Amino acid sequence: MKKLLALILALVMSLSLVACGGSSNDTTAEPAADNTSANDETEAPAAEEETEAPADETEAPAAADVKVGFIYLHDEQSTYDLNFMNAAKEACEALGIEYVQKVGVPEGQECYEAAMDLVDEGCNLVFADSFGHEDYLIQAAKECPDVEFCHATGTKAHTEGLANYHNAFASIYEGRYLAGIAAGLKVKDMIDSGEITADQAKLGYVGAFTYAEVISGYTAFFLGVRSVVPEATMEVTFTGSWYDMALETEGAQKLIDDGCVLISQHADSLGAPSACEAAGVPNVSYNGSTIDAGPNTFIVSSRINWEPYFEYIITSVQNGEAIADDWTGTLSTGSVELTDVNGAVAAEGTAEAIAEAEAALEDGSLHVFDTSAFTVDGATLDSYLADVDTDPAYESDTEVIADGYFHESEFRSAPYFDIQIDGITLLDTAF
C-alpha cells in the first residue's frame, strides 16, 4: 500500500510540472509540427522550424530565470518576420537569454497551440508578431496567468484588463514619412531633369490590407512625398495578404503599367522591389534594405527595430517589473530606423534632408499628420473620432485631433489613422 501511494504521489508531481506557469528552468525544446499561414497557404514554409539558442552559462543567474518563446507568421523569406527574428536573436544573445522560435504559425487556433507548447517547454515570456495572432494569444494568457504574453500590432491589451497580456508597436509612420521625403526628392529630381513632367508625378503603393496600420503607413509616406512635391498623387493597390510574392509582383507591375513613376509598399516579400528593378522604376521598401534585389532602383527603407522592446520585456521579467499594456517605440528609443540611403539611386542631398526632418520630428516642431498638410473631400479636419477601443462594431470612440494634428499611436500603440485623404486613389478596396 505504501508503495502504491508513493507511485500515485510521484505521478501527480510529474503532471504538475507541465501545467501553465511551469518550470522556467526547462531548457528542452521538442520539434513542433508544421504550420502554414492562414493568409497565404501557398507562400508559407512547408515545415515548421523550431530553433533554440542555449543560454550563456557564464551569464549572471538572473538571466537564466527567463526563457522566451517567439511566434512568427512566416519564415525568414518574409522581410517582416525576418526583421523580428534578427531583433530577437540580437536581444537574447546580448542578455544571455535562452529562446525558442516557432515559424509559419497561422493567424488561427495554431497560434494558441504554439503558445501553449512554448509554455510547456518552460517559456515564461511569449511573443507573437502578427495582427491576427492576438485573440489566440489572449486565450493562452487567460489560461496561464503566471506567463507574460506580448504581441506586436495588436489593439486589445488596454481594454482586456489582463495583467499578463501586452501590446507593442512603434511610431513607424514617422519612418514612413522620412522615407517619403526621400521618394519626393527623387521625383523632384526626375521633374527637374526633364525625365517626367510635374503632372506625371504619380506614385504607386502596394498594400496588404485596408487596415488602419496600412492606411496610416501609406498616408504618412505620401505626406512625406508631398512635403517636397506638393502636386504629387498616389495610387494604392491591395493584395489581401501580408506575404505573397506573386500578388505583390503583380500589384507593383499594375501600378507601373498605370504610369506610377516610383513604388513603395506595405507587404512583406521582394515582389515589388524585384518588379521595380526589372522595370527600372525607383523603389522605397519596408522592413530593411532590399538593395540586393534592386541595386539600380532601391532608394531607402524604413523599419521598426524591435530589439529595444525585446530587451525591455526581458529585463522587466528578470526584475519582476510590470510590462506596459501598450508600448510605443519612437525615433528616440531607437525603435524607428531608416537604412542607409542608396546614393547611386537617391537624389543628391537626400540623407541631409532626412536628418533635418528627423530632428524636427524628435523635437516636436514637425508632426506627420499635421492637419494643414492634407484635406478630406476638400476640407481641413479639425475633429476626428477614431476607433481606439476595439469592439465588434468598430465604433469610433476617441477624439484624436488636437493642437493642429492627428495624434497617432498615443492612445494605444497600434495605429488607428484610417482616413482617406485627397490625392490618394485606391484601385481596389476588397480587403
N, C-alpha and C positions, 0 to 999 in steps of 0.2 A: 504493500500500500504506500509506504514512504517513497519507494522508487517511482510509482505511478504519479504521485503528487509532484515529485521533483521534475518529472518529464513534462507534466502539464505546465508547471511554472516556467520552465525553460522555453516552451513553445509560445506562451503568452509574451514573454520578454522579447523573443525574436521578432514576433509580429509587430510589437510596438516600435521597433527601430525603423520600420518603413512607413510609419504614419506621417502626416503633414507636420512640418516643423521638426523632422527627424534630424539625426546627427549631421552637423555641418562639417564634420571631420571626415566624412565618407569621401574618399578620393578615387573610387572606382567609377568608370563610365562605360556602360554597356552600349554597343552599337544599336541605333534605333532604326525602325523600318522607314522605307521611302515615303516621302510626301511630295505631292506636286501642287503647284499654285492653282488656287480656285479661280484666279483672274485669267490665267493663260496656261492651260494644262499642257499645251504643246511646247511651251518655252521653258517650263520648269525642269530642273535637273531630274534625270532618270532614277537616281538613287540618292537617298538622304545621306549626307556626310556628317559624321559627328566627330569632332576633334576635341582633344583635351590637352591643355598645357599644364604640366606639373608645376607646383609651387616651388619657388626657390628655397631650398632648405636652410639657406643662410639668412633668410629674412627674419625680422622680429616676430615673436609668437603671435602678435595681434593680427598679422596678415593672414595667418593660417586659419583664422576664425571666419573668413569669408570665402565662399565659393560661388562663383557667378555663372548663371546659365543664360545663354543668348539664343533667341529665336529669330530666324531670318526668313523672309518670304521667299526669296530666291537664293541663288548661289553667287559666286564671285563674278559670274558673267554679267550680272546686273550691276551697273555703276552705283545704284542706290544702296544695295546691300553690301557691296564691296567697301563703300565708304564707312559703313558701320563696322564691318569686320576689321578693317585696318585700325579704327579707333579703339575697338575692344582689345585687340592684341597689344597696342601701344600702352593703353592704360593699365591693363592687367600685368603686363610684363614690368612696367615701371614700378608698380606697387607690390610685385611678387605674389600676385593672386592667382589661384587655380581657377580655370574657367572651362566651360563646356559650350560648344556651339552646335545648334541644330539648324540645318539649312533646308530650303524647299518646303517650308511649313505653310500650308494654305491658310486663307482667312476664313477658317471654319472650325469645326469641333477638333480638328487635328491640332490646332494651337493649344486648346485646353489640355489635350493628351500630352503634347510635348512639354507643356509647363509642369504637369504632374510628374512626368518622367524625370524632369530636372530636379524637382523636389525630392523624389525618391532616391536620386543619385547624390543627395546631400547638398544641393544648392540652397542657400538661404537668401539669395538675391537673384531674381529672374527678370530678364528684359526682353521685350518683343518690339520689332521695328516697323510693323505695317499697320495702317489705319484700321483695316478690317480685323485685326487680331484683338481689338480692345475688349469686346464683350466676352470673349473666351478667356482672356487673361483675368478679367474681373471675376468670372466664375471660379477660377483657380484661387484667386485672392480671398474670396469668401470662404473657401474650404480650408485654406491654410493661413490662418491669421499670424502665425509666427514667421512667415516668409515675406520678404519685401518684393513687390511686383512693380516694375517700372515700364512705361510704354511710351514710345515716340509717336507723335502726331495725333494722339487721342484727345478727346474732348470731355470726358466724363468724371475725371478724378475730383474736380472741385464740387461736384454735386452728388457723388456716390456716398460720401461720408465714410469711406473705408480708410482706416489708419495705415494700412499696408499696401495701398494702391496709388500710383502716382503717374502723372503725365509730364512730358517734356517736349520742348520744341526750341526753335531759335528764331531770331528776327531775320530770317533768310531773305525776307522781302527787301531788306537793306542791301544784301549782297546782290540780289536780282537788279535792283536799281543801279548799283555801281556797274554791273555788267552791261546794263542798258546804256550807260554813258559811253562805254567802250564801243558798243554797237552803233550808237548815234554818231560818234566821231568817225567811224568807218564809213557810214552812209554819207556824212557830210563831205568826207574826202572824195567819195565817188561822185558826188554832185559837183564839187569844186574842180575836179579833174575832167569833167565832161563825160564820164562813163555812164551816168544816168542824169536825168533832169529832176528838178525838185518834185514834180508831180509823179515821179516814178519811185519816190521814197516809200515803198511799201515793204514791210517786214512780215515774216511768217513765223508761226509758233506752233509746235507740236505738243499738245497737252494730253494727259492721260484721261482724266475725268473732269466733269464740271463741278468739282468740289471747291469749297472756299479756298482751300490750300493752293489749288492750281490757279484759280482766278486771282488771288492775291499776288501770286508769283508773276503771272504774265502781265498783270496791270502794273506792278512795280517796274518790271523790265521796260514796258512801253513808256512809262513816265520818265525813266532814265533816258531813253532814246529821245523823247520829245524835249527834254531839257537842253538838247543840242540841236535837234532838227524839229522845230515846232510843227511843221507841216506833215510830218510822218504819219502813216497809218499802219494798221497791222491786221492780218487775218490769222485766225486760230482754228486749227482742226484737232479733233479728239480721236483717240484710238480705242477707248474703253478698256484699257489695260495699262497697268504700271510698267509692264515689260513685255514687249512684243516686237522683235526685230523687224519682221516683215511689215507690220502695220505702221511702225514708226518710219521705216524707209519709204513706204507708200505715201504716208502723210506729208513727209518733207518734200517728196517729188511732186505731189499735188500742188503744194504751195509754190515751189519753184516754177512749175509749169504755168501757174497763175500770175507770174510776174513778181513774186517776192524776191527782193534782192539780198536779203540776209535772213538766216533762220536761227531761231533758238528753240528751247524745248523744256518741258517738264515731263519727261518719260525716260526710262532707265536703260535703254540699250544704246548701242552705237549706230542704230539705224539712221537717225537724222544726220549725225556728223559724217557718216560714210556717204550718204546721198549728196550732201553738200560738197564733199571732196570730189566726187565723181563729176558733179556739175560745175565745179569751180565757183561755188557760191559761199561767201563768208558765213561762219558759224560761231555762235556763242553757246556753249554746252552747259551741263549741270553735273554736280557731284564729283568733279575732278577733271583734270586735263584729259582731253581727247586728241592731243596733238599727234599721237601715233597714228590715229585713224584719219586725221585731217591736217597734215603738216603744212599744206598750202592754203588752208581755209580757216583753221581754228584761230580764234582771237583770244578768248579768255573763258574761264568757267568760275561760277560761284559754287560754294558748297557749305554745308554745316559740318563743322568739326566737332564730333561727338566725344572726343577724348576728355575735355573738361567736365562734361556731365558724368561720364563713367567714373572718373576719379572722385567726383563729388559724392555719388551714391555709394561707392565702395567705402570711402572714408567715413561716411555717415553711419553705415552699418558697423564698421570697425569700432567707432567711438560711441555707439549706442545713441546716436542723434537722429532726430526726426528728419525725414526727407520731405521737401516741399511738395504739396499737392500738384502745383503747376510751376515748372521751372522753365524760364525763358532765357536761353543763351543769347549773347549780343556780340557786337564787334569788340567791345571792351573786355569780355570774358574770353576772347579768342575762339568763340563758337561760330562766327560767321567769317568766312575767308574767301578770297579770290586767288586763283592760281596766278603764276607769273604771266604777264602779257606776252603773247607771241609777236615779237617785234617784226617778224618777217611778213605779217599779215595786217596787224593793227595800224591805225593811223598814228602819225607822229604826235607825241605828247599825251598818249592815252594813259600811261602809268601815272603821270603827274596829275592829270585831271581826276583820275580815280582817287588818288591820295588826298587831293583837296576836298573832294566831296565826302570822303570817308571822315575826315576831320570835322567837317560841318555836321555830319550825322551824329558823331560822337559828342560834340559839344551842344547839340540841341538847336543849332541855328538853321538846320535843314531837316525837314520831315518829308518822308517819301510820299505820303498820301495827303499832302497839303491841298486843301480843297480849292485853292485858287489855281491849281495846276491842271484841273480837269473839270469837265461838265458831264451831266447826265441829262439827256434829252434837251441839251442846250442851256441847262440851268446849273448854277453852283449849289452844292449841297451845304446846308447849314445845320442839318439834323439827320440822324440815321439810327434806327433801332436795329441792332444786329442780333442774330441768334447765337448767343454766347452759352446759355444754359441749355444744352441739347435736350430735346424732347421729341417724341414720335411725330408731332405735327410741325416741327421745325419753326416754332413760333419766335418772332422777334421779341427780345426782352431787355436789351441793354442799350442805352444811348452811348454812342461811341465817337461822336464828333464834338470836339471842344477845342477852344483856343486856335481854331482855324485849320485843324487837321483831324483825320481819322486815326483813332488810337488803336492800331493793330497790335495784337498779341500782348495786351496789357491786362485785360480782364480774364484771360486764360492764355495758356501758352500756344495752343494751336490757332492758326489763322481763322478769322471769321469775316474778312473782307470778301464780299460776294456781289459787288456792284458791277454792273456792265456800264462802262464809261464810253463816252463818244470817242470815235476814232478807231475802235476795235470792232471788227466784224467776225462773228462766229459762223464758220462754214457748216457746222453741224452741232447739234445740242442733244444728241440721243443718249449721252452718257452722264 
